[in-house]
Amino acid sequence: MLNRFYCLFLLTPLLCFVVGVSWAEEEAKGECRRLKREDIEGRLSTKTPYRAIANYDETPPQYAGCHPTRIWSIIRHGTRNPSESVILQAQNRLAEIKNLILDQRKPPICSAELKKLRQWSWKHLNATEDEKLLVAEGEDELIELAERMQHRFRDLLPELYSPEWYFFKYTATQRTLKSAQSFATGLFGRHRIHSVRYPPPLHEDPVLRFYKGCAKWKTDVDKNPETLVNARRFLAEPQMQSAVEQVRRSTRLPDLRPEDVQLMYTVCAFETAWHRPPRSSSSSSSSSSSYSSRSATDSVWCNFFDVAALEALEFFEDLEYYWNDGYGYELTHRIACPAIADMFAAIGSSEKEERRANATLYFTHSGTLLKLLAHLGLARDKKPLTHKHFASERRWRTSQIDAFATNLAFLRYDCDKEEPQVLVLHQERVVRLPQCPQDKDLCPLATLRRTFAKSVDHCDVEELCRVVAN
């Protein structure tokens, strides 16, 4: 996007005059040059709202001679508030940046955005009491996800709750509890969710949050400075430096630091996720697909970025999550074996084994989903992701694979003339695991059992997570 800063250095006086006139006309009309919402929503890394990637096609998948009999699904909580540290940074440093912009003789934004910036504040958030709480949009994400899943698999997800049929579980957090309750609302209706049973939540749940109790992962990966070396190196790459310079120009604040730009991106992401665009006037549908993605975002901070800057900041976060929660270290995804073992126990149990509920529904966190995806071999690139791969095509895109309300589902299909089959869904879309036939959706249950035999039969988390003293 052109701005007056460029006129000082790059444009001819005549062109500057023309551009200046157009800006003046825009501001006089109250018009703004802003990114479209779809340019922003799909580039917000793990803060991406689920509506940006959801599958609104509710057509039930059908396979001749086969019908679904079990489902095991693990779901990230919906859109939430930021952490305590982000709230405090927004209330302090971002408030300072806001005042620096407003103190300029002629702030570099149009009148409508200027009004929004003057009104912007996060004083309504209490850093300790409100941190990471599920917000209204997060509830809606889970309600609507449940409704779509039920529409696709009506016999497997009936509208009446029974503890023999359904098993719900969440971690010891408000955001996963509310997500579980919202999903139940989508299945059974608000007046029926009081009867849903939940086991006591655990802070270090061995299935839903297997990494929390893994001392070796914490020391060798999560707290290891080397884990973030590629993200740090990307700060010096031309694309990230260009992103910082672009935001400095758009704010006319040449002293902005890279961490200031990252803070603006984070706040842009949360505020975008919190607020849906208005419904499209051309559609009377009640589904999220009737929302117009072309309207502007509610976050004034998003308008200081261009698309290239958003993509650079997204890649920075992709690097962080790749090395901390994905393929960066083998240990990270090996410790997901308890969840894989639980999945087979839920959908593969025979008459000889303990009977499980037909529908197992878990509500958890980003770290769990990413490690599981890596354990399964999904979203894997041919080479490890490094700070030099910004321009390369990549499968590891957290905006697509780990948005709020990200979900993974394994469905058992019993068939008339063949062995049991498994359908795998990620973000409500069929995915074919690398170890399964690539020419059809269903994968033989026996094939999956053989592929992940080590995950089931030799899942010694205690040994994997033991820290060896020097």
Secondary structure in CASP SS format (residue, H / E / C, confidence):
PFRMAT SS
TARGET T0000
AUTHOR 0000-0000-0000
METHOD secondary structure of the structure
MODEL  1
M C 1.00
L C 1.00
N C 1.00
R H 1.00
F H 1.00
Y H 1.00
C H 1.00
L H 1.00
F H 1.00
L C 1.00
L C 1.00
T C 1.00
P H 1.00
L H 1.00
L H 1.00
C H 1.00
F H 1.00
V H 1.00
V H 1.00
G H 1.00
V H 1.00
S H 1.00
W H 1.00
A H 1.00
E H 1.00
E H 1.00
E H 1.00
A H 1.00
K H 1.00
G C 1.00
E C 1.00
C C 1.00
R C 1.00
R C 1.00
L C 1.00
K C 1.00
R H 1.00
E H 1.00
D H 1.00
I H 1.00
E H 1.00
G C 1.00
R C 1.00
L C 1.00
S H 1.00
T H 1.00
K H 1.00
T C 1.00
P C 1.00
Y H 1.00
R H 1.00
A H 1.00
I C 1.00
A C 1.00
N C 1.00
Y C 1.00
D C 1.00
E C 1.00
T C 1.00
P C 1.00
P C 1.00
Q C 1.00
Y E 1.00
A C 1.00
G C 1.00
C E 1.00
H E 1.00
P E 1.00
T E 1.00
R E 1.00
I E 1.00
W E 1.00
S E 1.00
I E 1.00
I E 1.00
R E 1.00
H C 1.00
G C 1.00
T C 1.00
R E 1.00
N C 1.00
P C 1.00
S C 1.00
E H 1.00
S H 1.00
V H 1.00
I H 1.00
L H 1.00
Q H 1.00
A H 1.00
Q H 1.00
N H 1.00
R H 1.00
L H 1.00
A H 1.00
E H 1.00
I H 1.00
K H 1.00
N H 1.00
L H 1.00
I H 1.00
L H 1.00
D C 1.00
Q C 1.00
R C 1.00
K C 1.00
P C 1.00
P C 1.00
I C 1.00
C C 1.00
S H 1.00
A H 1.00
E H 1.00
L H 1.00
K H 1.00
K H 1.00
L H 1.00
R H 1.00
Q H 1.00
W C 1.00
S C 1.00
W C 1.00
K C 1.00
H C 1.00
L C 1.00
N C 1.00
A C 1.00
T C 1.00
E C 1.00
D C 1.00
E C 1.00
K C 1.00
L C 1.00
L E 1.00
V C 1.00
A H 1.00
E H 1.00
G H 1.00
E H 1.00
D H 1.00
E H 1.00
L H 1.00
I H 1.00
E H 1.00
L H 1.00
A H 1.00
E H 1.00
R H 1.00
M H 1.00
Q H 1.00
H H 1.00
R H 1.00
F C 1.00
R C 1.00
D C 1.00
L C 1.00
L C 1.00
P C 1.00
E C 1.00
L C 1.00
Y C 1.00
S C 1.00
P C 1.00
E C 1.00
W C 1.00
Y E 1.00
F E 1.00
F E 1.00
K E 1.00
Y E 1.00
T C 1.00
A C 1.00
T C 1.00
Q H 1.00
R H 1.00
T H 1.00
L H 1.00
K H 1.00
S H 1.00
A H 1.00
Q H 1.00
S H 1.00
F H 1.00
A H 1.00
T H 1.00
G H 1.00
L H 1.00
F H 1.00
G C 1.00
R C 1.00
H C 1.00
R C 1.00
I H 1.00
H H 1.00
S H 1.00
V C 1.00
R C 1.00
Y C 1.00
P C 1.00
P C 1.00
P C 1.00
L C 1.00
H C 1.00
E C 1.00
D C 1.00
P C 1.00
V C 1.00
L C 1.00
R C 1.00
F H 1.00
Y H 1.00
K H 1.00
G H 1.00
C C 1.00
A H 1.00
K H 1.00
W H 1.00
K H 1.00
T H 1.00
D H 1.00
V H 1.00
D H 1.00
K C 1.00
N C 1.00
P H 1.00
E H 1.00
T H 1.00
L H 1.00
V H 1.00
N H 1.00
A H 1.00
R H 1.00
R H 1.00
F H 1.00
L C 1.00
A C 1.00
E C 1.00
P H 1.00
Q H 1.00
M H 1.00
Q H 1.00
S H 1.00
A H 1.00
V H 1.00
E H 1.00
Q H 1.00
V H 1.00
R H 1.00
R H 1.00
S H 1.00
T H 1.00
R C 1.00
L C 1.00
P C 1.00
D C 1.00
L C 1.00
R C 1.00
P H 1.00
E H 1.00
D H 1.00
V H 1.00
Q H 1.00
L H 1.00
M H 1.00
Y H 1.00
T H 1.00
V H 1.00
C H 1.00
A H 1.00
F H 1.00
E H 1.00
T H 1.00
A H 1.00
W H 1.00
H C 1.00
R C 1.00
P C 1.00
P C 1.00
R E 1.00
S C 1.00
S C 1.00
S C 1.00
S C 1.00
S C 1.00
S C 1.00
S C 1.00
S C 1.00
S H 1.00
S H 1.00
S H 1.00
Y E 1.00
S C 1.00
S C 1.00
R C 1.00
S C 1.00
A C 1.00
T C 1.00
D C 1.00
S C 1.00
V H 1.00
W H 1.00
C H 1.00
N H 1.00
F H 1.00
F C 1.00
D C 1.00
V H 1.00
A H 1.00
A H 1.00
L H 1.00
E H 1.00
A H 1.00
L H 1.00
E H 1.00
F H 1.00
F H 1.00
E H 1.00
D H 1.00
L H 1.00
E H 1.00
Y H 1.00
Y H 1.00
W H 1.00
N H 1.00
D H 1.00
G C 1.00
Y C 1.00
G C 1.00
Y C 1.00
E H 1.00
L H 1.00
T H 1.00
H H 1.00
R H 1.00
I C 1.00
A C 1.00
C H 1.00
P H 1.00
A H 1.00
I H 1.00
A H 1.00
D H 1.00
M H 1.00
F H 1.00
A H 1.00
A H 1.00
I H 1.00
G C 1.00
S C 1.00
S C 1.00
E C 1.00
K C 1.00
E C 1.00
E C 1.00
R C 1.00
R C 1.00
A C 1.00
N C 1.00
A E 1.00
T E 1.00
L E 1.00
Y E 1.00
F E 1.00
T E 1.00
H C 1.00
S H 1.00
G H 1.00
T H 1.00
L H 1.00
L H 1.00
K H 1.00
L H 1.00
L H 1.00
A H 1.00
H H 1.00
L H 1.00
G C 1.00
L C 1.00
A C 1.00
R C 1.00
D C 1.00
K C 1.00
K C 1.00
P C 1.00
L C 1.00
T C 1.00
H C 1.00
K C 1.00
H C 1.00
F C 1.00
A C 1.00
S C 1.00
E C 1.00
R C 1.00
R C 1.00
W C 1.00
R C 1.00
T H 1.00
S H 1.00
Q H 1.00
I H 1.00
D C 1.00
A C 1.00
F C 1.00
A C 1.00
T C 1.00
N E 1.00
L E 1.00
A E 1.00
F E 1.00
L E 1.00
R E 1.00
Y E 1.00
D E 1.00
C E 1.00
D C 1.00
K C 1.00
E C 1.00
E C 1.00
P C 1.00
Q E 1.00
V E 1.00
L E 1.00
V E 1.00
L E 1.00
H E 1.00
Q C 1.00
E C 1.00
R E 1.00
V E 1.00
V E 1.00
R C 1.00
L C 1.00
P C 1.00
Q C 1.00
C C 1.00
P C 1.00
Q C 1.00
D C 1.00
K C 1.00
D C 1.00
L C 1.00
C E 1.00
P E 1.00
L H 1.00
A H 1.00
T H 1.00
L H 1.00
R H 1.00
R H 1.00
T H 1.00
F C 1.00
A H 1.00
K H 1.00
S H 1.00
V H 1.00
D H 1.00
H C 1.00
C C 1.00
D C 1.00
V H 1.00
E H 1.00
E H 1.00
L H 1.00
C C 1.00
R C 1.00
V C 1.00
V C 1.00
A C 1.00
N C 1.00
END
